[in-house]
C-alpha cells in the first residue's frame, strides 16, 4: 500500500479493532486507489478516504423474542448506514450466527461501491443479526422478525434506508418484516423493503437477479476472448438463492453446471444440476444438498472441497473467504478460465492474486453480483410509479445494467493502466463516482 494510503489504513485498523473482514475489504479497495489519488489530488484534500471508511451511522439493536417453549431469547441486531452520497442507504439484512459488527461493516463498505457501479441512485448500507433461522419454526421466525423490525423501523424508509434480503433472509422473513413495519407506521410504504412477494409490491426477476447477473457478467468477460458459456463445465459453491439461479442462467446459456454445495459438503451431478429438484429441496423443503443427491442418484461428498473439481467456470456463491489459496491452485491446475464472485468477498486475497497471476479472468463481487441490488432498485422504481413490469422487460434491464458494469470496469481498468484487471476497474469506477458526489455535497 503506497504513500498517503498507508496512514489512512492504519487509522482504520486503530478505530475498528478486531473487525478482520472490514479490514480486508478496505485494504482490497485501497490497493487499487494509488493512481486515482495521484490523478485527483482533490480527493485527498477533502479527506474522502477517511470519510468513506467511517459509516454515517452505526446502529446496534437488542432483539428479544419468545421461542416455542416460552423461553425468552436475546439476539443482537445491526444496521450500518455507510454512505448516502448517491441516494438512500441500500443493502441487505443477513441473519446468521456469524454476524457481528465487523461483518456488517465489511458488507456495507462493499455495498457503497457495488451500488455505485449499478448506475442507480442508491447509497450503501447493510444490516442483520446473529439470529439463526435454520431449525426455527415459522412462528419463531415471525416473532423474531417482528421484534427486530420494532427496533429498526425508526431508522428506515423509502427515502432514508431500504433494506433487502441476504443470507438467512428470504421471502418469508421479508414478509414478516414488512408486515410489522406496516403495522407500526400505519403506512403501506412499499418502497421501504425490497425482495417482497409479487402480490404485494415485489418485482419479477428479483429472486433470480443476483445469480443471473453473475452469469451475465461472466459471459461478458468471456466475450472479450471471443468465447461464450456454450459447452463450459461450471462449478458453483452454495445452494441458496444466488447459486440456484446462477446455475439456471448458466444452463440456459449452454453451460453444464455439475456441482453445488452447502455447509455439509457438495453434490456432483455429471448429468447437470436439475433446477426444479434443487429448488424443491432447498426453497420448499429447506433441505440439504445430500437430499438432492439421494433424489437424483448423484454423488454427495460430505465435508468435501468443491473447488477440487475440474471446472472451466467457477462461481463462488456461498460466503466470504470460502475460496482460499489451496483451492485456487486446484482450480488453476484444472484449467479454470473464469472466476466470478456471486457472494460478497468469497475469495481470499492470496487466492485472488493467484488467479490474476495465472491469467484467469476474475470478477469481484462488487461488480459481478451487483445484479441483485440493481434489480432491487428497479423494484423501488416500480413501487414509486405504482407499476409492475414483465419478466422479460425486467430481465432485459438487468442484462443491460450488467453489460454496462462490465464495460465501466473494463474501460476504467484500461484508463488507469491495468487492462483486464476487473478488481482495479470495479474499485476505481465505484469509488470515483461516490467521491465526486461527496465533494459536490460539501463536508458532511
N, C-alpha and C positions, 0 to 999 in steps of 0.2 A: 504494500500500500504506500503510495507516494505522497511526499510533500505535506501540504496542509490537510490532507485527508486523515493522516495518522493520528494527530492530536484530537481530531473530532471523534474518531472511532474510539480512542482511549476514553474520552469523556462519556461516550455511550456505554462502555463497559463499566465505568465507575458508577454511573447513575442508574444502571439496571443490572445489579449483581445477580448472578445465578440464573439468568434468563438465556440459556445457551442457544435456543432456536432463534430468538430475536437477534442475538449477536451474529449468528450465522447469516441470517437474511440481510442484515445491514452490511456486513462485510462483502457479501456477494454483489450487492449493488455498488458499494464504494469502489470495488476493484475495477469497475468499468468507467469511473467518472473522472479520472485524472485529466484526460484530454478535453473533457467538457469544461472543467474549471479553467483550463488554460485558454480556451477559446472564448469563454464567457466569464470574465472576472467579476461581473456584477453579481453572480450567484454567491461568491464568497463575501463580497461587501455587504450583502443583505442577509448573511448568515442563514442561507436557505437550507444547507445540510443540517445545521444544528436544529433548526425549527422543524424540518421534515422528519427528524428522528424522535421528536417529542410529541406524543399524541396531544390533540387539543383537549381531550377529556378521557379519563380512565375511571370506569365505574365498576365497583365490586359490590355484589349483592349477597345478602343472606337469603337462602331459599328453603324455608321449612315446608314439609308436606307429610301427609299421613299415609303409611303403606296399608296393604290389605289386611294386615294383622292388627291394625290400630296403633302401631308404633310411630312416633314422630321421628322423621328423618331430616337431616340438615345437609344441604349442599351449598356450594359456593357458585355464584353466577358472575359473569363478566360481560361488559361491553366496553370496547376501546374504540372511541371515535377519533380516528387518527388524523385525517386531513379532509377539509371541506372546500378546498380551493376551486375544485371543478364542479361541485354540486353537493347534494346531501350525502352524508355518510352512507355507504352501501357495502354490505358484506354479510356473510352467513353467520349462523349460530351452530356451534359444534357441541354436542352432548356426548362426552366420552370421559372415562375415569382419568385419562392422561391430561385433561385440560387444566392448565394453570395460567397465570398472567403472562408468562413468557411465551407460551404457545399462541395465546390470543394476540399478543403484540407482534409476533412474527407474521401471523396470518394477516393482521391488519396492515402492517407495513407493506407486505407483498401486494395487498389489495389496492393500495394507493396507485401503484404503477400499472397493475393489471387493468384497473378501471380507466386509467388514463389512456391506455392503448386501445381500448374499445372505441374511442371517439365519442362516447356517450357522456352526458353531463352528470357524472356521479363521482363523489369523493370516496375515500377509503375508510373502512371500519370493519370490525369483526367482534364476535362475542361467543358466548357459550357457557357451559357448566361442566363440572366433574360428575354430574349425574350420568348413570349408565342405563339407557333404556332397554338394553338386552336383558331378557328374562323377566321384565316387569309386565304386569297386566296392563291392558288398555286403561283401566280405571286409575292405576298408579301413575301412568304416564300423563293422563289428563290432569290429575291433581298436582303433579309436579309442574306441568306447563302453566297451569292457572296461577300457581304461586310465583313462578318465575316472571310471568307477564305482569302480575300485580306489582312487582318491584320495578320492572323495566319500562312500563308503559309511559311513564312521565318523561322519559328521555328520548322517545322515538316519535316519528311522524313522517308523512309523505314528503315534507319539505325540510326535514331535520335529519332523520336517520331511518333507513329502510332495511331491516334485517331480512334474511332468507334462510334457507336450509344449508346444511353441511353434513359431516359425518354424524350419524345418530339423529338427525333432524330431517324427516321426510314429510310426506303429505299429511300423515296422522298428526305429527307434532305441530306443523304449521296451522292445521285446522284448530287444534286446541288453543294455541297461542292467539290466533286471530279472534276466536270466539270470546276469549277473556278480554282482549283489547276492546272489542266492540261493546262488551257488557259494561266495562268500567267507564269508557269515554262517552257512551251513548251516541256513537258516530259510526256509520258504515264507511270507514275510510279505507277503501280497498287498496290504495297505494302504499299503505304502511308496512306491508309484508309482501314478499314475492315467493313464488312456489306454491301458490294457492290452488285449490281444486278448480277444475274447469267450469263447474257450475256456479262458482261464487268468486269470479274475478281472476282466475288463473289464465295462463297463456298456453296455447298449444306449442309444442316443441320445448317448453322449459324443462320438462323431465329429461328429455334427450340431449339438451343443448351442450352440456359440458363435454360429454363423450363424443357427440357428433363434431363439435368444434375442434377437439383434439385431433380427430382423424382428418378433418378438412385441412388443418394446419400441416399435418404430416404429409398429406398429399401435395400441398403447395411446395413443401421442401423437396419432395421427390421430383416435382415438375422442373426444378432448377437443374436437375440432372437428366432431363428428358426421360423420366421414368414415371411410373404410376404404381398404385397399390395392387393392380391386377396380378394375381398369382403369388403374392407375397405371403410368407408364413409369419403370422403375428402372435405374439405372446403378450398378455395383459395381466398385470397384477391387480388384485382386488376383485370383488364380485358385487359391488354395490352399484348404485345408480350410474356413476361415471363409467365404470368398467363395462357394464352390460351394454350401454348404448354406444360406447366406442366399438365394442365387438359387432354390434348390429350394423353400424355405418361402414365399418371396415369390410364386412362381408358384402354389403350392398355395392361397394366399390370394387369387388372382385378378389379380396384377400381371403385367406384361410386362417381364421382365428382358432388356435388349437388349445389354449390354456387360459385359465382364470385361477384365482387363489382367494383364500381368506386366512384368518389367523391360525387355522388348524392345519393348513397345508395347501397343496394345489391339485387341480384336476387337469389331466391331459386327455383331450378328446381329438384324436387324429382325424376323425370324420368331420370335425369342425363343431364348435360350440353351438348347441341348439338354443336359440334365443328364447323361445317360448318356454322351454323347460327350465332354463336358469332363472327366468323371470318368475315362474311359478314357485320355484324353490325359495328364492331369495326375497321376492317382493310380497308374495301372498303367504307362504308358509313360514317365512323368516327362518329358513333352514340354513344348512351349511353346504359347501361345495362337495363334501363327501356324499350328501344326499343326492346331488345331481349325478355324481359319478355312478352311484348304485343304480339309479333310474336309467341311465344311458348306457350302462355297461362300459364306462370309460375308466381310465386308470386314476386312482387317487393316491397321492404321495403325502403321507402325514408328516407335518413339520418340514416338508421339503422346500428347497430354494427354487422358486420358479425360474430364476434367471440362469439356472443350469441348462435350460432347454435351448436348443438352437432356434434362432429367430432372425428373420430379415428386418422386422419392425418390432421394437419393444416399447410398450406403453405402460409406464408405472402409474397406476391409478388407485393406489391404496392409501398411503400416508407418508408423512415426512421421513426422510433419511432411511427409506427402505432399501435403496439400491446403493450398495457400498462398493468399494474398490474391487474386492474379490469378485463380486457379481459382475461388475463392469468388465473385468478381464475375461470372465466366462463368455459374456455376450460378444465381446470383440473377437475372441478366438472362434466363436461360432459364426462370424461373418455378418453381424448386425449392421444395417445400413442407416437406420433412423431410430432415434430415441426421442419421443415426445412426451412431456410430463402432463398426465391428466390430473394428478394430485398436486398439492402445493409443496414444493421443495422436496420431492421424494428421492432425489439423487444427492449423495454426499459430495462435498467439494472435490475430494480426490478422485472420485468416480467421474465427475463431470470433466475434470482435467484430462483423465484418461481417454474419454470419448473424443474430446476435441483433439488431443494429440494423435489419435488413431484416424482422424478424418471422418468420424461418424457425424452425420447431421444431427444436431442436438437442439431441441426446442425447450426453453424453460417454461415452467408452469404459468408464469405471469403472462406469457403470450399464448401458449398452446391451449390452456384450459380457460381462457377468458370468455369463451362462448357462453358459459353458464351465466355469468354476471351480465354479459351483453344482452342475453335474452330476458334476464330479469328487468333490465332497463326497458326492453321492448314491452314487457308486461306492465310496467309502470306507465308507459306511453299509452297503452290500450286502456288502462284504468282511468287515466286522466281524460281521455276522449270518450269514455263510456262505449268503447268499441271492442270487437273481438275479430281477430284476423284468422284466416285459414291456415292449416298446417303448412301447405306448400309455400304460401307467401312468407310466413314467418321463417321457415327453413331457408328460403332464398335470402332473406335479410341476414340470417345468421351466417350463411356461407359467404355473403358479400363482406360482412364485418371481419370474418377470419381471413379472407383474402387481403383485405386492407391492412390488418395487423401484420400479416406476413410481409407484405410489401414495405410497410413502415419499418419493421425490424431490419429487413434486408438492406434497404437503402440507407438507413441510419448507420448500420454497421460499416457499410462501404464508405459513407461520408467521413467517418472517423477512422478510416484506415484499417478496418478489421472485416473485410468481406467474408461472408459465410458464418460469422460469429453471431448467432441469434441471441446469445446471452447478452453480449455487449449492446447489440441493437435494441433489444427489448428494454434493458435498463436505461439506456440513454434516451430513447424516444419517450418512454414513460416519464422519466424524470424531468426532461426539459419542458414538457408541456405543463406539468404541475408547477415547476419553478417559475416559469414566466407568469402564470396566473398569480402566484404568491407575491411576486414583485409588484404586479399591477394593483394588487389589493392592499398594499402597504404592510407595515409591521404589525401583524396581528397573530 
